[in-house]
Amino acid sequence: MGLDGPVVFVILIVVLLLFGGKKIPELMKGLGKGVKEFKDAQDPSKDEEKPKV
């Protein structure tokens, strides 16, 4: 059982009503940063490539 088109559409409408149009980009930006930090933490080899300042 997956998420069909109408179900996703209803979820998006509910999120828009709850948070408003101005808050959604901020939420997505924070979510993106969190996912990036999580992926960076999962791959320790990237830490070796970054120069230590």
N, C-alpha and C positions, 0 to 999 in steps of 0.2 A: 504494500500500500504506500504509494508515493504522494507527493503533493501535486495535485492537478492545478491547471491554470486558474480556475475560479477560486480555489482555496488560497493560492498565493496572492491573488488580487484582493481578496477580503482581508487577509493578514496585513497587506500593505496599507489598505485604507484605515484599518484600526490603528496601526502604528502612526500614521499621519494624523489621525484625530487625537491620539494620546499625547504625542510630543510636539506637534505643530511643524510647519514647514521650515522654520528657521533653526530648529534644534537638530533635525535629522542629519545635516552635513557634519555637525560637530560630533554627533554620536558615531557616524561612520568613520570619521577621521580618528577618533579614539580607538575604535575597534580595529582599524587598520594598523595603528601603531602597536596595539597589543598583540596582534597576530604576528607582526614583523619581529617584535621582541621575543615572542615564543619560539619562532622558527630559528632566530639567531641563537637562542639558548639551547636548542636541540642539536645544533651543529657546532661542536667545539673547535673544529678546524678553522672556522672563520675568525675566531679570536686570535689565532696565530698570525693571520694575514694582516690584521689591522695594526698600524703603527701605534706604539705606545707613546703618548705625549706627556 
